[in-house]
């Protein structure tokens, strides 16, 4: 079946630095990718919609200048957490929609710890 | 986007059939219903998807009544490894945008 892969699976960074998380669709072209954040024992919260070749659409309350999203190709979207702070520590998950659009597949998730 | 409502938690025993019902009263005509399973520290895993009536695959069945305002995920003969959070999602079929509700935490006991 379709596979979505994220990298890195875990990352620790110092407060004030930036960190990039990659999301790749391995066996299909993803015209749209989505980024979610999940805190422990909570549900996934949609952060933004990443569209290939155009600007991302952010959900209300999500700072677009802090969470930079780039979807430069049909198989790769990146989320960069800029000037990270401890409160940004969370589990970040991406999902991808193929051209058919009906079934969404999720990546394995990336744990970000800001110290 | 259609909002979904599920029981927060359910308990079951190994070997039993588990049915989790989700309500989505505001489902749009073009929306599909998809169920995902999530284990701790992992991304959600696709279980099954349907539009109407019944869908069955190797791991589950999905029952959708004619009005599509609810759906029921049926897991036959659950095992301990089925302990997880199950999410019912109704998505925009043209964009794939999914909004997660609380999900149902299923605890399977020996």
HADDOCK unambig.tbl for C-alpha pairs under 7 A between the chains (distance, minus, plus):
assign (segid A and resid 43 and name CA) (segid B and resid 100 and name CA) 6.56 0.50 0.50
assign (segid A and resid 43 and name CA) (segid B and resid 101 and name CA) 6.67 0.50 0.50
assign (segid A and resid 43 and name CA) (segid B and resid 102 and name CA) 5.56 0.50 0.50
assign (segid A and resid 44 and name CA) (segid B and resid 100 and name CA) 5.94 0.50 0.50
assign (segid A and resid 45 and name CA) (segid B and resid 100 and name CA) 6.84 0.50 0.50
assign (segid A and resid 46 and name CA) (segid B and resid 99 and name CA) 6.64 0.50 0.50
assign (segid A and resid 93 and name CA) (segid B and resid 43 and name CA) 6.37 0.50 0.50
assign (segid A and resid 97 and name CA) (segid B and resid 96 and name CA) 6.10 0.50 0.50
assign (segid A and resid 101 and name CA) (segid B and resid 93 and name CA) 6.13 0.50 0.50
assign (segid A and resid 101 and name CA) (segid B and resid 94 and name CA) 6.21 0.50 0.50
assign (segid A and resid 101 and name CA) (segid B and resid 95 and name CA) 6.48 0.50 0.50
assign (segid A and resid 101 and name CA) (segid B and resid 96 and name CA) 5.64 0.50 0.50
assign (segid A and resid 102 and name CA) (segid B and resid 93 and name CA) 5.39 0.50 0.50
assign (segid A and resid 102 and name CA) (segid B and resid 96 and name CA) 6.38 0.50 0.50
assign (segid A and resid 104 and name CA) (segid B and resid 96 and name CA) 6.54 0.50 0.50
assign (segid A and resid 105 and name CA) (segid B and resid 46 and name CA) 6.71 0.50 0.50
assign (segid A and resid 106 and name CA) (segid B and resid 43 and name CA) 5.79 0.50 0.50
assign (segid A and resid 106 and name CA) (segid B and resid 44 and name CA) 5.96 0.50 0.50
assign (segid A and resid 106 and name CA) (segid B and resid 45 and name CA) 6.78 0.50 0.50
assign (segid A and resid 107 and name CA) (segid B and resid 43 and name CA) 5.60 0.50 0.50
assign (segid A and resid 108 and name CA) (segid B and resid 42 and name CA) 5.28 0.50 0.50
assign (segid A and resid 108 and name CA) (segid B and resid 43 and name CA) 4.49 0.50 0.50
assign (segid A and resid 109 and name CA) (segid B and resid 42 and name CA) 5.90 0.50 0.50
assign (segid A and resid 109 and name CA) (segid B and resid 43 and name CA) 5.26 0.50 0.50
